[in-house]
Amino acid sequence: LIKKKEGFYNNHKKKYPKNDFYIDFRIDTKNIDWFDYYQFNASSYDSFNDLTFKLQGYNETEVRKYSISKLGNIPSGKNILEIGSGTGRDSVLIDKLLKKNTNFFLLDASDKMLKICSEKLKNKNINKFFILADACFLPFQDESFDFIYSFVTLPAISNKKDFFNEINRVLKPGGKVVLGSEGILPSI
């Protein structure tokens, strides 16, 4: 990417707008599954999201912490990507674990969800980059990330093959991927 005052450009002179908190790499939001749902429910999402966990008899925070623990130790200076960061329910827990000089990329298709996420994350020691993009078209170079985390994104992805191909493409050799979903019992 080439950074200019009015935004970012790729080598083909395509402009990607930037505002105060994110860079917009979305191609066409009409083709992003569940986009309208997340845009419409962003402001109330945190007030009802725990119901799925409660119905299954689980504590949401404990399930999320367990899922995040599967990342293991994340050393300083590494690159971590969270795909489908939403309102930051996992992001705030991950952020607390990260060491200084770590680059934390938070990606979501919904600008309204990502805005809420950015407001929750105040840790100044961690480099944070808020990215608007489709999870099936990740705007990163090959082998960019040491860790990739995604929780609850998979059910909203219609083209899972493209999703997994993109994860494989941007993951560094020997990198770690953790995927989870609230629709899958933690015991599984």
N, C-alpha and C positions, 0 to 999 in steps of 0.2 A: 504494500500500500504506500501511496505517496500522500503525505499530509500537507494540506493547504489550509488557509484560513477558513474557507467556507465548508470544508469537509475533507473526506478521504477519497482518493481515486486509485483504481487499479491500473495495470499497464495498458489497458484498452480504453482508458479515459472515462470509464464508468464511475459516476460520482456516488459515494455512500455518505448520506448526510450524518452530521454529528450534532447533538445538542449538548446540554450541560452534563448528561450522565451516560449516554450510550452512543454507539455507532449503529446505524441501521443497515443491515445486510439482507433484509428480507427481499425476496424477489417478487412474490405475489401472495398476499395474505389470504386471498380467496382459496388458495390451494393448500393452506395449512389446516390440518384437521383440528377441530375443537377451538379454533382461533376465536370465533365469536363468543363461545361459552366463557373462555378465560378473560376476554376483554370485558364482557358484561358483568362477570362476577368478581372481578379483581378486588373491589373495595370491601366486599363481604366474605371473600373466600376463607380468610382465617377464622371467621366465626362459625363455620360449619364443617370445615375439612376434617376435623377429628372424629366425626360421626362414624365414618367407615371403620375406624379402629375400635371405637367403643362397641359397635355392633358385633365385632369379632371377639370382644373381651380383652383388648390390648390397650396399653397406654401408648399413645402416639409418639410422645417424646422418646420413650424407651425404645420403641421400634426403630425410630429414625437414628438414635444414637448407636444402636446395634448395627444397623446398615452402614453407617459412617465408619464404625470401628473396623470394618472389613478393608478399608483403605490402608490400615496400618499406619506406621510412622511416616510422616511426610517431612523430609528434611528441608532445611532452609534452601532457598534458591531454586526450588522446583516449580514447574508449571502444572496447575491443576485446572481442569475444566469441569464445570457443573452444567450439564445439559438439562434444560427445563427447570431453571432455578425458581420460577414462579414468584411467590411473595417472599421467598427467603426462609421458609420453614426449616430446610436443611442447611442453607447457606450460613445462617447465624451460628449453627452448631459446628460446621466445618471451619468457619472463620476463627473461632476460639482455639482451634487446634493448630492453626498454621503459624509457622515461625517467620520472623522478620526476613524480608527479601524474597518471599514466596510470591509468585504471580498467580492470582486467583481470577479466572475468567468465568463469568456468570452469563449464561446464554438462555434466552427465552424468546418465543415468538411474539408474546404480548407485551407491548410497551407499558401498559397499565400495571401488569404484574411486576415487571422489571423495575418500574419506578418505586413501588412499595418495597421491593427487595433492597434497592439501593439506599432507601431511607433507614432501613434496619441495620445496615452495616457501617459502623463508625470507626473500626479499628484502623488507625493510620499507619501501622507498621507493615501492613500487607498491601501490595499493589493489586488493585481491583480494576477489572475491565468489564463493563456491562455491555453485552452484545445482543442486538436484536437479529435473530436469524432463524431459519427453518432448520430443524435438527437433522434433516436429510440432505442439507447442503451447507456443511460447516465451513465458514469463511477463514480457514486456517491452512497453513502450509502442512505438507506431509510431515509426520513424526514431530509434532509440536508439543505434545503433552506427556508428562510422566504419569499423571493420574487423571482418570475420567470417572465422574460420578453422575449418576442419574437415578432419581427416585420418582416413580409414578409417571414418568414420561412415556414409557413403552406402550401402555394401552392406548394412548392418544396418537400413536404413529401408525399410519395406514401402510406405508411402504417400509416394512421392517428390514428388508434386504438392503435398501439404500442407507437406512439408519446405521445398521451394523457395518456396512462397507465404509461409511464415513468415520465411524469410531475407529475402525481398524486402520484407516488411512492416516488419521491425525495422532494416533498413539505411537509413542516412541517404542523401539524394540525393548522388551523387558518391562514395559509400563504396566500399570494396573488399572482395570476397569471394574467398577462396582455398579450393578444395576439392581434396583429393587422396585417393588410395587406394593401399594396398600391393599391391593386385591389378592395378594398372595400371602397366606399365613406365614408369620415369621418362622414357625417350626419347619416349614418346607424350605 
